């Protein structure tokens, strides 16, 4: 007994074929699914988004041109909102501008802010206004008191 070779039954062969198909399918899924999920926890403005952005730059092809333009828009809006917060705080705390010529720049920032329209690019006038307002001693004094009012951590 057992000296002769026996053939597998039809059911055994079908079961082996099904098993091989399942094994191949599982192998495909495990090779193709190298995706990892990551949960980043932490308080506000602790760098969670920055960490994800750095990982995207390092492990993918970086940002598309459209994503870059979207990020620029966010930066422009943050600059206008932060400058507006400073100007409002200066008014609340009665902090004067060092130079009366700053009123022109202040009015431009308020006009852009009040228009509610997206700032798609910084005109040279807008850049000059932000740069000169930031250099003003009154604005810098107000910024030094930022613990007394809400302004984004990234305002500086």
C-alpha positions in Angstrom: 0.0 0.0 0.0 1.2 3.5 -0.8 3.7 2.2 -3.3 1.6 3.3 -6.2 1.1 6.9 -7.1 -2.5 8.0 -6.6 -4.1 10.9 -8.3 -6.0 13.7 -6.4 -9.7 13.7 -6.6 -11.5 16.4 -8.6 -12.6 18.1 -5.4 -9.1 18.3 -4.1 -7.7 19.8 -7.3 -10.5 22.4 -7.3 -9.8 23.3 -3.7 -6.1 23.7 -4.4 -6.8 26.0 -7.4 -9.2 28.1 -5.3 -6.5 28.2 -2.5 -3.9 29.4 -5.0 -6.2 32.1 -6.4 -6.9 33.3 -2.9 -3.2 33.3 -2.0 -2.4 35.3 -5.2 -5.2 37.8 -4.4 -3.9 38.2 -0.9 -0.4 38.7 -2.1 -1.5 41.4 -4.6 -3.4 43.2 -1.9 -0.5 43.1 0.6 2.1 44.3 -2.0 -0.1 47.1 -3.4 -1.3 48.4 0.0 1.8 49.8 1.5 -0.2 52.8 2.7 0.2 53.7 6.3 -2.1 55.8 8.4 -0.8 58.3 10.9 -2.6 60.2 13.6 -0.8 63.4 14.7 -2.0 64.8 18.0 -1.0 68.0 19.7 -2.2 71.5 20.7 -2.9 74.2 18.2 0.0 75.7 16.3 2.4 72.9 17.6 3.6 72.0 14.1 1.3 69.1 13.1 0.5 70.6 9.7 4.2 71.6 9.2 5.2 68.0 9.8 2.7 66.7 7.2 3.9 69.3 4.7 7.5 68.3 5.2 6.6 64.6 4.8 4.8 65.4 1.5 7.8 67.3 0.2 10.3 64.6 1.2 8.4 61.5 0.2 6.4 62.6 -2.8 7.1 64.9 -5.8 6.4 68.0 -3.7 3.6 70.4 -4.5 1.9 71.0 -7.8 1.8 74.5 -9.3 -1.8 74.8 -8.3 -1.1 73.8 -4.7 1.7 76.4 -4.6 -0.7 79.1 -5.8 -3.2 78.1 -3.1 -0.5 78.2 -0.4 0.5 81.7 -1.6 -3.1 82.9 -1.3 -3.3 81.6 2.2 -0.1 83.5 3.1 -1.4 86.7 1.5 -4.7 86.5 3.4 -2.8 85.7 6.7 -0.6 88.8 6.2 -3.6 91.1 5.6 -5.5 89.6 8.6 -2.5 89.9 10.9 -1.8 93.5 9.9 -5.5 94.3 10.3 -5.4 92.8 13.8 -2.4 94.9 14.7 -4.1 98.1 13.3 -7.3 97.4 15.3 -5.2 96.8 18.4 -3.3 100.0 17.9 -6.6 101.8 17.8 -7.9 100.0 20.9 -4.7 100.7 22.9 -4.3 104.2 21.6 -0.9 103.5 20.2 0.0 106.2 17.6 2.0 105.6 14.4 5.6 107.0 14.5 4.9 108.7 11.2 1.7 110.3 10.0 2.4 109.0 6.5 1.5 105.5 7.8 -2.2 106.5 7.6 -2.1 106.1 3.8 -0.7 102.5 4.2 -3.2 101.8 6.9 -6.1 102.9 4.7 -4.9 100.6 1.9 -4.8 97.6 4.2 -8.2 98.4 5.5 -9.6 98.8 2.0 -8.2 95.4 0.9 -9.5 93.8 4.1 -12.9 95.4 3.9 -13.4 94.5 0.3 -13.5 90.8 1.3 -12.1 89.8 -2.0 -9.3 87.3 -2.2 -5.8 88.7 -2.5 -4.5 86.7 -5.5 -1.3 88.6 -5.5 0.5 91.3 -3.6 0.7 94.5 -5.7 3.8 96.6 -5.2 1.7 99.2 -3.3 0.4 96.5 -0.9 3.9 95.1 -0.4 5.2 98.6 0.4 2.3 99.3 2.8 2.9 96.1 4.7 6.7 96.6 4.8 6.5 100.2 5.9 3.8 99.6 8.5 5.8 96.7 9.9 8.9 99.0 10.2 6.8 101.6 12.1 7.7 101.9 15.8 4.0 102.2 16.8 3.2 98.9 15.0 6.2 97.2 16.6 5.2 98.5 20.0 1.7 97.1 19.5 3.1 93.8 18.3 5.2 93.6 21.5 1.9 93.7 23.4 0.4 90.8 21.4 -0.5 88.9 24.5 -3.2 91.4 25.1 -5.1 90.6 21.8 -5.5 87.7 19.4 -3.0 87.5 16.5 -1.7 84.5 14.7 1.5 82.9 16.0 2.9 83.2 12.4 2.3 87.0 12.3 5.9 87.9 12.8 
